[in-house]
Structures are given as structure tokens and as C-alpha cells.
Amino acid sequence: MRLSISHETTYHYDDQVRASIQYLRLTPHDSERQQVLSWQLALPRPVRAQIDPFGNILHVLTLDEPHEAIVIGARGQVEIDEKREAEHESQSALPFLRFTRLTEADEAIRAFAIAQTHKRTDRTALIDMMHALNEHITYTPGSTAVDTSAAQAFANRVGVCQDHTHAFLACARSLGVPARYVSGYLCSDSSEHLSSHAWAEAWIDDAWYSFDVTNQLAIPERHLKLAVGLDYLDACPVRGMRRGGGCEQMHAKVVVSPSAPIAMPAAAKKPAPAPMIQVQRQG
């Protein structure tokens, strides 16, 4: 399947921002599952690509002059291998056993993981756990925040795809299974879920297998991967800091569709930035 993506994020600030820095993980790379046919970013100024510690393509946008808004755009086409269920990598999966503040497994999560898998760590057991998490944490837009942890979402039983993914990571790692956060896009017919999406991957039988808790999918047929990490903060598409600016307003428009390319609006004339640990919510 060939997917066309158009992603535009606009930030407006009440006051002038004196300086800002943006970390952008908005560029996919080739893998066993996906081949990038074309991709470009629309930014206030040219920036160089680099590779972060998790192998993601990272762009760092620094704006030293005053600005009141910023428009960040990405568009392109990627070919997805719908039949491939797993991906192989040469890098060790062991770092993805480490818990973070957002993925720490408390007593309730550990007990849940054991109850759902009976301490098994095969793919079938993790799929069962994925379905159980979907039932336990009801998909509820606006119910959580960027810094909501897996334990908090699990206890409150509401969340979005970001929370579903963090909870799955907490469960899997508590069972001794390396698991990582995936940020990307989902081509979906449902208007309930945003095209900007998050899901998990777990290391089973020397390969990475996908687990989309929100949509209860274990085969990533329509998923386009942007970045991976220990949690959302490692893999989120846009994250940054700024000096000044006051309150901000953020508007994101993401369109993912099969086959046909999508035209992207021109970038705004005014350059601009991001907030104190400004991040885009997923799910």
C-alpha cells in the first residue's frame, strides 16, 4: 500500500518568543516494512538531518530572533509492505527493558500483566494482553495530558493512544520483554482517531512485532513509522522549548490517504518556535 501524508502544525503565541529550539522527528526512514518514495519538510529555515541514539532521523530547528508563530510541515509518500508482520534489526533490544517515569509499572500493572499472560511472553499472550488493556483503558480524547504516566492512565481507566502504548510498555517490560514506543501515522477510515498515532513494538523471537492497543491490531498493515523510543518523549514528532511567548495555541492537521499525493499549504512567512517542553499529543 502506498500512503500519502500531509502534516502541518501551527503554533501561535500571545507575546513574542525571544528564542526557541525544536526537536523534530517528522521524517520516516526505510526499513523492511516501509520504503520512503519522497519526503520533505517545510520549515522556517533549512536544517540538517542527524540520527538520534534510537536511530531516528532528527532535525533540530533553532530560532534566535523574535517570532510570534511557527508553521512546521511534512509531506511525502511511503510504500508499506502490508504482509510483513515483524521487522529485524541488528541493534540490541535490551535498552528497551528500561522503565521511564511515563512507563513505570506499579503493583497494579504488574499484577494485570501476570493475570493476562499467565507469565507467558509469546506473541499470542501479548496479543491477549493488548485486548485486555483496550478494555481496561477506555479511549477518551481529552482525558489525559502529555505527562500522564502509564500508572495514572491505568488507575483512571481512560486515555488515548499515547496512554494505551505506555501501559503496554509497562506491562511488557514488567514481564521481561523489551518493548518500545512507536510514533507515526495510521491510515484509518474512522474519524474518531487522529491520523497521527502511537503504538508499541515488542521484541519476540529476535524480531519487533507491533501491538496497536487503541485499534486492537497486531499486524501494522496501515501504519507508517516515524520514530521509536523508550516513551513518548523520545519519539514524539515535535518537542521543544522557548523563552517568552506567554500562552500558546497549537493547531495540527494530519491527512493520511492511500495512493494519491496530497498538496501541502505553503509555510507561513513568519518564522517561529515551540514551548517549554512543548509537545504534540498523540492518539
N, C-alpha and C positions, 0 to 999 in steps of 0.2 A: 504494500500500500504506500502510495506517495502522499505525504501530508504537506500542506502549505500553511505557514504560520505567519500571523501578523500580531505583534505585541507592542503596545505603546503605553508607557507610564508617564503621567504628568504630575509634577509637584508644584504647588503654588504656596507662597509664604506671605504672611501678613506684613512682615518687615523685610528689609534687605538682609540676605545672608552674606556675611563678610567673607567666609571661605568654607569650602566643603570638600569632602572626599567620598567617592562612591566606589564600591566593590561590586562589579557586575559579572555574574555567572549566567550569561544570556546566550552563550554560543555552544551548540552541541558539537560533539566530535564523533568520528567514525568508530564503529565497533562491529562485533559480529551481528548485532541486531539492526543497526541503522547505518545508512550511508548518507552523508551530507552532500546534497547536489548543489546547493547555493545557500549562502547566508551572509547577511550584512547587518551591521549596527548603525543606527542613526544617532549620533551623539553631538554635543555642542562643540567638541573638538576631537581631533584624531588621538587615539590612544593605542599603545602596543599591547598585544596579547602576550600572556605568560601562563605558565602551568602552576597551579597551586599544589600543596602537598598531597591532595587526593586525586590528582590527575585531571582536574577540571580546567577548562580554558577560562582564564580570569583576565578581565580588563579593569584597570584602576583609573578612574576619572577624577582628576584634581582640578578644582576651580578656585583660584586665588583672588579673583576680582569679585566685587559685589554683584549679586543677582537676586532676582525675585521669583524665578521659576526655572524649572528644568524639564525637558522632554527627552525621554530615553526610548528609543525604538529598536526593534529587532524584527527581521523578517527573513524568510527563506523557504526552501523545500528540502525535505528529507525522505528518503526511501526506507520504509520499515519492513523487516522480514517478519511477517505475521506468524510464521510457523515455528520460529525459534523460541524455545521455552527457557533457555538458560544461556548465560554468557560466561566465557572463560577469561581469566586474567592471570598474568604472571606475578603480580604483586601479592604479598601476603594479606590474608583476610584477618589475621589476628588483631590488628589495631581496632577492628570494629566489634571487638568484645568489650571495649571500654565504655562504661556508663558516663553520661554527662548530666548536668543539672536538669536538663529537659527530658532525659531518658532514664533517670534513676528509677530502679524497681523497688518499690516499698513492699511491705509484707503482703498487702492485698494483691498486688500484681504478681508476686512470686507464687502465691497460693493459686491464683487464677491460671497461670501458665501450667503449673503442675496438674491441676484438675482437668484442664482441657486436652493436654497431650499425654497424660499419664507418664510423664518424664521421657517420652519418645521425642526424637529430634529429626525424624524423617520428614519428607515433604508433605505426606498425607496428614501427619499430625499437625504440622504448622498451618496447613490449609484449614483444618478443623478449628484451630485457634483463631485464625483470621476471621472465620464466620462468626465465632463466638464473640470476638471483640466488636464486630459490626453490630451485633445485637445488644451488647452491653453499653456501648457508647453511641448514642443516637446522633445522627448527623443533624446539627443545628447551627446554621450560619449565625455568627454574631455572639455565640455563647461563650467563646473563649478569646484570649488575647495572644499576642505574639509570644509572650513569655510564659504562657501556661504550660506547666510540666505534664508529663505523662501521668504521674500520680494524681494530680489535681483533676485532669480530664476524666481519668478512670473513676475517681471517687464521685465526681459530679454526674457522670454518665452522659455527658453531652460534649460535642466538639465538632471539628471539621476534619478535612483530610490530614492536615498537619498533626492534629491530636491523635487520630487513628494510627498514623505512622509512628509517632513517638511511643504510643502504647505498645505497638507490635514490637518495636526495637527493644523496649524494656523487657517484655516477656521473653523474646528470643534470647537476648543476652543473659537473662537470668537462668536460662536453660543451658548456657554454654555454647550457643550458636552465634557466630559472627553475623551481624546484621547492620545494614546501613540505610541512611535516609536518601531518597531519590527525589530530586526536583525536576519538573519538566512539564510537558503538555499532554493532554488527553483529548482525543477526537471523540466526542460524545454527542449523541442525539438528544440527550437530556439537557434542558435549560436550567435544571436545579443545581448542577455542579459547574463550577468555573472550569474553563479550558486550561488554566494554569493549575497544575496539580502536583500532588506529592504521594509517593507510595514507598514501600520498603523492599529491600532485597536481602535475602538470607543466603549464607554460604552453606550449600549442601552438596555432598558428593563432588567436591572440587569444582563447583560452579556457582554462579549467582543466579538465584531464582527470584522472581518477582511476586509480591504479595500486596495487592491493592485492597486494603481493608474497606475503604469507603464504597467501592463498587463491587467488592467480593470477587475479584478477578485474580487468578493465579497465572494467567498467560497474558503478557503485555502486548496484545495484538494492535492496539491503537495508542500506545504510549511512546512518547518521544522524550528521551532522557537528555537533560541539560547538565546536571551536576549531582555529585554524591558527597556524603559526609557523615560524621557521627550523629548530627542532628540538623535541624532546620537552619541554624546559624551558620553552619559550614557550607550549605548548599543552596541557600535562598538566592533567587535571581538578582535582587537588588538589596544592598545593605550599605549604610554609610553613616557619616557623622557630619555635623555642621557647626559653625559658630554664628549665632544670631538667627534671625528669621522669624522668631515668635512662633505662633501656631502655623500648622501646615494643613493643606488639603491635598489628598492624593487621589488620582483617578487612573484606573488601569483598564485598558481594553485589550482583550485577547481573543483572536479568532483563529480556530484550527479547523481546517477542512480538507477533505480528500482531493487529490488531483490538481485542480485549478489553482494557479498562483493568485495571491491577494495583493492589491495595491496598498501601499502604506502612505499615510499622510506625511507631508513634509515636516521636518523638525521645526520647533519654534525658533524664532530669531534670537530670543534672549537665552544665554546660557544660564545654567543653574545647577542645584545640588540635591542633598539629602539631609535627614535629621539625625539627632543623637540616637544612635542605634536605630536608624530608620530602616524598616524592613517592610516587605510586601507580604501580606497574609496569603496563605495558600489554602485551597480546599473549597 
